Amino acid sequence: MDYVSALVPPVVMAVFFVGLIVTIVKSQGGDKKAKEDAAVDAAIARAEAARQAGPRPSDI
């Protein structure tokens, strides 16, 4: 019975991992995609604006 106790943790982790992957794949796209894309675009725009602004006097 030692082999059963040795196999249970990897099998349980594999099942949870497959569930995680399925959840991630199902949540891609759909009605939330535009909102997620807008949030990423806004974050990129903020980072680009901060990079172009250069260092602030308080940073020097």
N, C-alpha and C positions, 0 to 999 in steps of 0.2 A: 504493500500500500504506500510505500515511500514514493514510488514513481507518481502516484496520483497527487500527493501533496506537492511534489516538485513541479508538476505540470499546471496546476491550478492558477498560480499567480500569472504566468505568461499568457495563459488563455484568457483570463479575466482582463488583463491589460490590452490584449489584442482586440477583444470585443469592444472595450471602451474606445480604443483608438479608431476602429472602424466606424463607430457611432459618431465620433468627433469629425472624422473626414466627411461622412455623409451629411452631417449638419452644416459644415462649412460649404460644401458643394451646393446644397439646397438653398443656402442663404445668399448665394451669389446672384447678382442680376435682379430681375423682377422690379417691383415698384420702389424698392429702396435704393436701386442702383444710382439714380439721378441724384438723390440726396447725398449718398456716399461720395460720388464723383465731385459734387459741388464742394463738399467739405475738404476733400483732398486738394482741389484747385485753389481754394481759399488759403489753405496752409502753405501751398507752394508760392502763391502770390505774396503772402506775408514774408516768407523767408527770402524771396527774391528782392523785395523792397528793402528789407533790412540789410541785405548784402550790398545793394547798390548805395544805400545811405552812408555806408562806411562807419568807422568807429565814432562813437559819441565822445565829446570832451571828457565826460566822466569815466570813460573806459581807458583813457590814456594816463 
